[in-house]
């Protein structure tokens, strides 16, 4: 599960707008979510490839036996059918951008 960390030299200063633009350039339809502390999503899968991007807060994801915590500026590709769980950790809400990948040509997982 490679994380794509925000690179200010390449992407400029991190903001919701700049992360949204980056995802849209990857052929994503982007939605914004705010998850309060204690939010937990049990193991589930999606019928499409998607990218989880974190603007603020800490979001723990577990997939394929790997556990990691996404923080501000991190993006992670969740492949179609990939069984995963997620949880907000700490006392701060997570502001997240969810990118639904329309075309796989820009899938972050293929860049690694």
N, C-alpha and C positions, 0 to 999 in steps of 0.2 A: 504494500500500500504506500507508494511514494507520495509524499506531500509536496505540492508546489508552493514554496514560500514566496511571499511578495518580495520583489527586488526593486527597490526605489531607483536604482540606476537605470533600469530598463523600463519599469512601469510608472515611475514618478511617485509622488507621495500617496500613501494609502488613504483612500476615501471610499465611501459607498459608491459614488459615481464612477470612480476610476476602476474599481473591481467590476462593476456592472458593464462598463465599456469593454473591459478585457474579456469577460465571458461572452458578450454579444459578438465580439470579433471571432469567437470560437464557435459561432453558429448556435448559441444557446438562447433559449427563451428563459428570461430571468425573473424570478419572483423573490420578494423580500419577506422574511419571517423574523419574529421576535419570540424567543422561547424563554420563559421565566425560570429562575433557579428551581431545581428539582424536576424539571421536565425529563421524562424518560420515554424512549421509543423502543419497545421490545423488538426482538429479531424479526426482520421483515425484508422483503425484496421489492424492487421496482421493475416495471415492464419496459423501462427505457434506461439508457445511459444517462447519468447525471453528475453534476459537479456540486459539491458542498463547499461554499466559501464563507469564511468567518470574518466579519467586520469588527466585532468586539465580543468579549467573553471567552469562555473555554468550553469546548464541545468534545466529549470523549466518544470515539467511535470504536467499535469492535467488529472485525470482519476476518474470516479465514483464520481464526486463532490469533490474530494480531490486534493489539489494543494501542491506540494513540490518542493524543489530545491535540485538537486543532485550536489555534489561537488567532488573534487578529492578523489578517493577511494570508492565512493558510487556505489552500484549496486542495480538495481531494476528489478524484474521480471514483464514483461508485458505478461499477459496470452493471448492465442489465442483468437481472437475476441474482446479483450478488447479495447473499444473506448477510445482514448487518444489523447492529443495534446502535443506539446513540443516546447520550445523556448530557445534560448541562451540568457542569461541575463548578462548584464555588457559589458565591452569593450574588454574582452579577448575571443579568440576563445575557443570552446570546443573540446578537443580531447577525442573521445569516442570509446569504444570497444563495438561492437554489437555481442552478442552471440545468435546464433540460436540453440535452444535446440533440440537435435536429439532424446533423450530419456528422458522422464519426471521423471525418478527415482531420478535425482539430482536437480530438480526444487527448487530454493531458496524459493519460496512461501510455499512449503510443509514443509520446515524446521522450519517455524515460528509457 
